[in-house]
Amino acid sequence: MDANINRMADYLVALRYADIPAEIVHDCKRRVIDTLGCGVGAFDAEPCRIARRMALRAAAKTGAQVLGTATRTLPELAAFANGVMMRYLDGNDSYPGGGGHASDAISAVLAAADMRGANGRDVITAVTAAYDVFYNLYTAARMRDQGWDHVFYIAVASAAGAAKVLNLDHAQTTNALALAITPNLALEVTRRGHLSMWKGAAGGNASRNGIFAALLAAEGMTGPDNVIEGKHGLWHVVGKFEIAAFPGDGRPFRILQANLKYFLSEYHSLAPIEAAVDLHRQLAGAEIAAVTIHTYAFAYQEIGNEPEKWHPTTRETADHSLPFIIAAVLIDGRFSDEIFSPQRLADPRIHALADRIKVEEDPELSRQFPEKVPSRIEVVTADGRKKIATVEYPRGHFRNPMTDKEVNAKFIDLTTRVLSRRQSNKLLSLLWDLDGQENLDAIFKAARIRRRAENEPA
């Protein structure tokens, strides 16, 4: 087995809950709370309904629970359905610049833990490990540059987290990683042009494939010995890289560097959103003649240059559309993901203002990225006045972190879309006590939707 795989497996097998500092345990719980909040809040979205219908075709008494229901299914199907829900609203945390969303691996960890009857301490250990594998692989491989989607990292991190919570030995863990890497190269076309439902489902699919790899390894399935470094291995596809050393001996856990989202929108739109809210106050109702959004190269390429981004027709395209989002915020004076509803997607005021918006890459802002995620918006009013707002670290960035109170408020706002306030508070309390839970039954029970969804058990 190649050195990079061994380095990951060595870390996964050796890590113990007792090795994790209290600060990291606390932050891990914040991530689980935030991700589950996004999942429960997205329960009624059509892609989430589709994913649940797929998962609920199979019942498994010793399987894993589907979020919002009382049904157990095969763990890989639960990871898929729950992962689609957790990802769909685009509100879970992110490593900006092509890293994607390590929290997508949480659905695989929870499914494996639920199937095994593992406790909350095991979940925290596995989630923490999954973030580290995700971060180290992302920063080494940088696969987006070759046209591969970042959900590849999710598949591998999900296999890592599931292998940890399933207590696989070293040989089984190396096979789980190899079985996640070999078949799971995904195309970046998922996030280009007119975006389909798959944009919000790709992460859930990767988590499904990751836990499936771990389950295969647990049964004795082997994977290629040199999946990264061997002939026609990953190096052959993306170029040679070396995965960095993992936490220990003063090296940090990487979960703290994943940026939470204060708003439910593509990460690189968050600083512009805050700038647009500021500008709305400055404008005090003045008519807008022109808007220029200055940003860094990655944001320009990701959400600010394709023609589809000026007049999106789907939620998936709109939440990756910088001109549409900023036009709506300048009109409303605030952000809400209601702007992605069919009614607002057809709002002629948003489209008219979007036509007066330019997005430009600023080389100086590109130089500052990714240490900063800066945005500068300039608005010219109809009477010729110029207003400017700049944001470098949006709320939720690890250098401008959300407070626990803000994490709680976001969770309650999302979960009360489908749960009672009493249920939401109960679920939140259980998640803050994740390290005290002997299994996940109480958490999944508290998250059940108290109504019957179409074609789904209550």
N, C-alpha and C positions, 0 to 999 in steps of 0.2 A: 504494500500500500504506500502511496506517495507521501512525501513529508508534509504537505499542506493538509491532507486528510488526517494524518496522524496528529498534527498539531491541534486541530479542532477536536478530535476524539479524546486526546489526552486531557484537554480542558474540561470537556463535558463529563467524563467519567470521574474526574477528581473533585469537581466543585461540590461543595456541601452548603446547606443552608447556613450553618454556623460560620462559613467563610464570608458571608455577605454582610456588609456593614448596615447598621440600622437606617442610615440615610438612603441606601439603595433599596432596602426592603420597603421603606415608606414610598419612595418614588415609583417602585414597581406597582404598588397598590394603586397609586394615582393613574398609572397607565391602564391597568385592568379596569378601573372605574370608568375612565374616559372612553375606552374602547367598547365596553359593554353598554355604556350609555348611548353611543352611536348606533350600536346594533339594535337595541330595543327601540330607539327612535325611528329606525328605518323599517320597522316590522311590516308596514302596510305598502311599501313601495313594490311596484310590479316585479322588478328583477328578484326581489327578496321572496315574493310569493312563488315565483317560478322555481327558485332554488329550494324552497321548503317542499314544494310539491315533488320535486325530484327526490329529496331526502326521505320524505314520508312514504314513499312507495315500499320501503323495506322497514319492517319492525324487528328490533333486536333487543330482547330482554336484558342482555348483558352489554348493550351498546352504550351510546352516549346520547344525551338529551339535546333536542333541538330547541334553541332559545325561543321563549314565548309560548311553548307548548308543553304538554305532559307526555310527549312521545319520545321513546328511545329508538334510535336507528343505528345503522353501522357507523362506527366512529368517523370514518372518512367522509361519509355523507353529512354527518352532523357538522364536521369541520367546514365543509363546503357551504352548507346553508347558513350556519352562524357566521362564517367568514364573509359571505356576501352581505349579510345584514350589517356587520361591523364596518365594512368598507364603503357601503353604497353612498352614504351622505357626504363622503370625502371630508370627514371631520376628525379622523384619528391621526395620531402624531406622525412626524415625517423627518427623514434625514434629507434636507434639500440638496438639489444639484444632481438628481438622478438616482438617489438612494432609495427613495420610496418609503414604505411604511412597515417598519419592523413589527408594529403592533398587529399586523395581519396574521402573524404567527400565533397570536394568543388563542385564536379559535382552535388550532391544532392541539395546543397544550391543554386547553380545557377539555377537549374531546377525549384525549388520551387519559387525562386525570379522572374524568368522569367514568370512563369505562373501567379503569383500574381501581376506582375508589380511593384515589390518592388524596392526601390532605392539602390544605392551603399552603403550607410551608414548601411542599414539593412543587406546587404550582409556581410559587414565587421564584424558587431556584431555577426551574425550567424556563420560565419567561425571561429571567435575567440572563441566562445562558443563551437563549435564542437571540436576544438583542445583540449580545457580543459577537456571536457567529455572523449574524446579519451585517453588523457594522464592519467587522474585519474583512469579510468577503467583498462587500461593496467597495470599501476604500482601496482594496487591492486590485480588483478586477475591472471596475469601471466599464461594465458591459454595455451601457447605453451608447457609448461612443461607437460601438460596432453594430448598433441597430437592434440590440436585444432588450427586452422589457425588464424592468427592475423586479418583477414578480419572481424571477429566477432566484433572487436572494431569499424571498419568502419561502419558496419550496425547500431550500436548504436549511434555513432557520427553523422552519416548522418540523423538519425531520430531526434537527438537533434537539429542539424543545421536547418533542414527543419521545425521542430516544431517552432523554434525561428523565422524564416523568415515568416512563415505563421501566426505568432502571436497567437499561441494556448494558451489557459488558462492553469492553473495548472493541472486540472483534465485531460484535453486532452493531455497535455505533458506527464504526468505519463503513460497514456495509449499508447502513441506513443513509449515511451521507452520500455514498457512491450511487445508491439507488434513487436518491433525490436529484443528484446532479445530472446523471446520464440522460434521462428522458425529458427534461423539463426546461429546455431553452425556449423562451417565449418571445414573440415578435413585438417590437416597439410600435408597430402600426396600430396597435390597440389605442394609442394616445395621439394619433395624428388625424387631421382633417375633421370630418363629421364623425363625432364619437358615438358609438353604439352602447347598448346596455352592458356589453362585455367589459367596458372600462371599469365599471364598478364590481364586476364579478371575477375578474382575473386574479385578484389577490386571494379570494376564497377558493378558487380552483387550485392555486399554488399551495395553499395550506392543506387542502384535501390530498394533493399528491405527496406533500411532505409527510403527513401522518401515515399515509399508505406505505411509503418507503420504510418508515420505522416499524410498522406492523409486519411488513414482509421480512425485514431483518430479524425481528423477534421470533419469527417462525423458522428461521434458518436460511432464508434466501440470501445469496451472495451477489455483490456487485463487482464491477471491474476494479482490479487492484490499483491501477494507475489512472484513475478517472480524470485527474487534473493534469498530471505531468507526463503521462504516457503518450505514445503515438496515437494521434487523432483524439486526444483528450481535450480538456477545456483550454489548455494552453494553445492548442492548434487553432482553436476558434477565435480566441480573444487576445492572444499574446501571453507571454510569460509574466507571471506575477508571483509574489510571495505574501502569504497571509501573515499579518503581524502577530506578535506574541499576545497572549490573552491576559486578562487581569491577574494580578498577583505581583508581589515584590514591588509595590508602589505603582504599578500600572492601573489606570482607572477602569471601572466598569463603564460601559458605553451607553447604558440606558439613559443616563442623565443628559446626554447630548442630543437625544431625539427631541424635536421641538413639538410641543403641544399646539393645537389650533384653537385659538379663541373664537374664530369664525368657521363655519362649515363651508369651506371653499378650498380650491387648489392652493397649496402652500405659498406659492410665489405671488399670489394675489393678495396676501394678508397685509403686507406693508402698504401697498397702494390703497387697500380698503381704508386703513386707518388714516392715510393722507387725505383721501376723499371725504371722510367724515369731518376732518378738520377744515377742509376747503368749503364744505357746505355751510359751516358756521361763519367762515370769513365772508362768503358771498352774500349772506343775508337776503336771499331771494333775487339777486341780480341775474339778469339773463346771461347765459353762457354762449359765447361766440365760438370758442375753440379750446380744446384741451390737448395737452401733450404729456404723455406719460414717459418719463425717462427711467429706464431700468437696465439691468445687467443682461448679458448675452443669453444666459440659460432661460430666464423668464421670458425674454423676447421670443426665443425659439419655441418655448413650451406653450405659452398662452397668449402671445401678442403679435403674431405675424401672419397666420394663415387666414385667408378670406372668410372661411367658415366662422371664425371667431367674432366677426362683426355682427352677424345676424344669425345666432344659433337657433336651432329648432328643437333641440333635446336638452334635457337637464345635464346630461353627461358633457355635451359640448359647451353649454353655458357656464358650468362651474370650472371650465378650463378656458374661459373667454375673458381676457382682461378688459377689453373695451366695453363689453356688455355689463360686466360686474360694476365697473367704475361709473358707467353711465347711470345705472340703477341707484348706486349709493349717492351720487351727486344729486339725484332727484329726490331720494327719500331722506337723506341726511343720516342714515343708519344702514347697517347690514342685517339682513335676515335671509335665510335660504328660501323664503317665500318668493324671492325674485326668480327662482328656478321653476316655479309652478307654470302650468300651461298658460294661465291668464297673463302672468307677467312676461313670459317668453313672447307673447304677442303684443305687448304694450308698445304702442307707436311712439310714445315719448322716449322710451329707452332706446329704441332703434334710431330715432331722429338724432338723439344726442350722441349715440355711438358713431354715427357718420361724421361727427365733428371731432372725433378723438383720433389722435395719432399716437402710436407706440414707437419709441425709438430706443435703440441700445446706446447707452452712454459708456464709453470705454473706461472712464474713471470708476463708474459703479461696477463694471465688470471686473476691474482690478480688485475692488474691495470684496467681491463675492469669492468664496462662501463664508469668510470670516464675518461679514455683515451680509444682510439681505436687503439692500437699500432701494428706496424708490423716491423719486421726486416728481411731483405733478405740478404742472403750470396751467393755470386757467386764465384765459383772456375773456373779459366780459364784453358785452355788446357796446358799452361806452368806452372801451379801450383800456380799462384797468387790468393789471396783472396780479394774480394771487398765486402764491407758491406754498406748498407743504412738502416736507421731507420726513421720512421714517426710515430708520436703519435696522431696528430690531423690533418686529411686531410682537404684540403680547403673546406669550406662550413660547417664544424663542428661549433657549436655555440661558441666554444673557438677559432676558426680560421675562422671567418665568411667571406663569399663572400661579396664584395662591391656591391653597387647598379650598378656600371659600369659593373661588372662581371655578375650580374643577367641580365642586359640588353643585354650584348653580347651573353650570352647563349640563351636568348629569340630570338634574331634576327637570330642567327645561326640555331635554330630549325625551326622557322616559315618561313624563306625564303626557306625552302625545298619545300614549296607548295604555298607560297604567294610571291607577289612582294615585293621588299624592301620598296616601298612606303606604301603598305598595312601593312607591319610589323611595320613600324614606327608609323603609325596611330593607330594601335591596341595597341601598347605599350603606346603611349601617353594617350589613353583613360583609360587604366588600371591604370596608375599612378594617374589618376584623378577619380578613382573609387568612392571615397567619394563625388564627385561632380556630379555623374550620377543619373538622376531621374528615369531611368529604364535601362535595359540591352540591349535595341534594338541596339544602336550604336555599342556596343562592339561585339555583334554577327554578325552584318552587316559587320564590319571591318574584321572579321575572315572568311568570306565566301571565298571558293576556287573558283577562276574565271575560272572554266572549269567544264565540266560535267563528273562526275565519273560514272562508270558502275552501271546501275540500280538506280541511285540517281539523284534527282532534282539538278539543279545548285543553 
